[in-house]
Amino acid sequence: MAVVAAMVLALAACGGEETNGLQDASAAEVGTRSVEALNSADSVHVVGTAQDPSAEGSTRYDLVLSGSSARGTMTSGSVVTEIVKVADDTYTKGSRAYYESIGEGDAADLLADRWVRLPAEDAEQYRLFTIEGFAMAIGEYVAALDGKVTTEDVAGRRAVAAGSAEGTRLWAANTGDPVPLRLDMLDGEQGRMEFSDYGTKVSITAPAGAVDLASLS
């Protein structure tokens, strides 16, 4: 009986995991604290969609961020682009379909399915692919959070949710660091971000044998 009682107490303790107090915060504070927590994270896995202003439909991204580095993919329609960013150096790898989609079909013979190092002006479009960059980007959305803060579960994790009149909705962790777990931008019309695997040890290095586009110009 003593063993059973100990097990019950242990289970109760797990169920009563201490919160970080976010459930008592204002919506504005939920936004501020979650952005600060993301900015302080060592690493994070981000999966999301965003409306592509240059084309009909959306772009899906699947990225691992660590400091000022990132790796992952961007998918627009059936076209997939692989990306590695190591500090100020950005590398991409695309298929022939990718180069044709951006009007560079003549380059496909040389560059299709090969890693290329982008010149600074081309790498600029990936400048926010860092933890600091994502924190800054979501900060613009969550700045308008107001109204009621509710408690929910996100992917099995205790969370709080806060929204804005414009339709943005943020879910942030209610235990441990108050990191963002999910963000719907303007009722999802501008996309959604899902955040997971905070603090996982990752190694992001430059791909070997990359073609330096700056040297070809």
C-alpha positions in Angstrom: 0.0 0.0 0.0 2.9 2.4 0.8 4.3 1.8 -2.7 0.9 2.5 -4.3 0.5 5.7 -2.3 4.0 6.9 -3.3 3.1 6.3 -7.0 -0.2 8.3 -6.6 1.7 11.1 -5.0 4.3 11.1 -7.8 1.7 11.2 -10.5 -0.1 14.0 -8.7 3.2 16.0 -8.6 3.7 15.5 -12.3 0.2 16.7 -13.1 0.8 19.7 -10.9 3.9 21.0 -12.7 4.6 24.5 -11.7 3.6 27.2 -14.2 5.7 30.2 -15.3 2.8 32.5 -14.3 1.9 33.4 -17.9 -1.7 32.5 -17.2 -2.0 35.6 -14.9 -0.3 37.9 -17.4 -2.0 40.4 -19.7 -2.2 39.6 -23.4 0.4 42.2 -24.1 2.8 40.7 -21.5 2.3 37.2 -23.0 3.5 38.6 -26.3 6.4 40.4 -24.8 7.6 37.5 -22.7 7.3 35.0 -25.4 9.3 37.1 -27.9 12.0 37.6 -25.2 12.1 33.8 -24.5 12.4 33.0 -28.2 15.2 35.5 -28.6 17.1 33.8 -25.7 16.6 30.2 -27.0 19.7 28.3 -28.1 17.8 26.5 -30.9 14.3 25.9 -32.2 12.5 24.0 -35.0 10.1 26.1 -36.9 7.5 24.8 -39.4 5.1 27.2 -41.0 3.3 28.6 -44.0 3.3 32.1 -45.4 1.4 33.8 -48.2 3.7 34.4 -51.2 3.1 38.0 -52.4 4.8 37.2 -55.7 2.6 34.2 -56.6 -0.8 32.7 -55.9 -0.7 30.2 -53.0 1.6 29.9 -50.1 5.2 29.0 -49.2 5.9 26.3 -46.6 9.1 26.4 -44.6 10.7 23.8 -42.3 13.7 25.2 -40.5 16.1 24.5 -37.7 17.4 27.7 -36.2 20.5 28.0 -34.0 21.8 31.5 -33.2 22.5 33.2 -36.5 22.5 30.0 -38.4 19.7 27.9 -40.0 19.1 24.9 -42.2 16.0 23.5 -43.8 13.7 23.8 -46.8 11.2 26.1 -48.4 8.5 24.7 -50.7 6.4 26.7 -53.1 4.0 24.5 -55.1 6.1 21.5 -56.1 9.4 23.4 -56.0 11.6 22.7 -53.0 14.7 24.8 -52.1 17.2 23.6 -49.6 18.8 26.3 -47.4 21.8 26.5 -45.1 22.7 29.8 -43.5 25.9 30.0 -41.4 26.2 33.5 -39.9 26.6 35.9 -42.9 27.0 33.1 -45.5 23.9 31.7 -47.2 23.7 28.6 -49.4 20.8 27.2 -51.4 20.3 24.1 -53.5 17.5 23.9 -56.1 16.3 21.6 -58.8 16.0 22.5 -62.5 12.4 23.3 -61.8 13.5 25.8 -59.2 15.7 27.7 -61.6 13.0 27.7 -64.3 10.5 29.1 -61.7 12.7 32.1 -61.1 13.4 32.7 -64.7 17.0 31.4 -64.6 16.5 28.3 -66.8 19.9 28.8 -68.5 21.7 28.5 -65.2 20.1 25.1 -64.5 22.7 23.2 -66.5 25.4 24.4 -64.2 23.7 24.9 -60.9 20.7 22.5 -60.7 21.0 20.1 -57.7 24.2 21.8 -56.5 24.8 23.9 -53.5 25.6 27.5 -54.3 26.8 30.3 -52.1 24.7 33.4 -52.7 26.1 36.9 -53.2 25.1 39.4 -50.5 22.2 40.9 -52.5 20.6 37.5 -53.1 21.2 36.3 -49.6 19.3 39.4 -48.3 15.9 37.6 -48.7 17.0 35.1 -46.0 18.3 37.6 -43.5 15.6 36.8 -41.0 16.4 33.1 -41.0 17.9 33.4 -37.5 16.5 33.2 -34.0 16.7 36.9 -33.6 15.1 37.4 -37.0 12.1 35.2 -36.2 11.7 36.9 -32.8 11.7 40.3 -34.5 9.2 39.1 -37.1 6.7 37.6 -34.7 7.1 40.7 -32.4 5.5 42.8 -35.1 2.4 40.5 -34.9 2.1 40.0 -31.2 2.5 43.7 -30.4 -1.2 44.2 -30.8 -2.3 41.3 -28.5 -5.1 42.2 -26.2 -8.2 40.8 -24.5 -8.6 37.6 -22.5 -5.8 35.1 -21.9 -6.9 31.5 -21.8 -5.2 28.2 -21.0 -5.0 25.4 -23.6 -2.8 22.5 -24.6 -0.6 22.6 -27.7 1.0 19.3 -28.8 0.6 17.9 -25.3 2.2 21.0 -23.7 0.4 23.3 -21.3 0.0 26.7 -22.9 -1.7 30.0 -22.7 -3.4 31.7 -25.7 -3.9 35.4 -26.5 -5.3 37.1 -29.5 -5.8 40.5 -31.2 -8.7 42.3 -32.8 -6.9 41.8 -36.2 -7.1 38.0 -35.8 -3.5 37.2 -34.7 -3.4 34.5 -32.1 -0.4 33.3 -30.1 0.0 30.2 -28.0 3.0 30.3 -25.5 4.3 27.7 -23.1 2.8 27.9 -19.6 5.6 25.9 -18.0 9.3 26.4 -18.2 10.4 29.3 -20.5 7.4 31.1 -21.9 8.4 30.4 -25.5 6.0 30.7 -28.4 4.5 27.3 -29.5 2.2 28.5 -32.3 1.3 31.7 -34.0 -1.6 32.3 -36.4 -1.2 35.5 -38.3 -4.4 37.4 -39.0 -6.7 34.4 -38.6 -4.2 32.3 -40.5 -4.7 34.3 -43.7 -1.1 35.3 -43.6 0.1 32.0 -42.4 0.9 29.9 -39.3 4.1 29.1 -37.4 4.7 26.1 -35.2 7.7 26.1 -32.8 9.2 22.9 -31.2 12.4 21.2 -30.0 13.7 24.2 -28.1 17.3 23.8 -26.9 18.0 20.7 -29.0 21.7 20.5 -29.7 22.3 21.1 -33.5 25.3 21.5 -35.7 24.9 23.7 -38.8 27.9 23.8 -41.1 28.5 25.1 -44.6 27.9 22.5 -47.4 31.0 21.1 -49.0 31.8 21.9 -52.6 29.4 24.9 -53.0 29.6 27.0 -56.1 30.3 30.6 -55.2 28.0 32.7 -57.4 29.9 35.9 -56.6 33.0 34.4 -58.3 31.0 33.7 -61.5 29.8 37.2 -62.0 
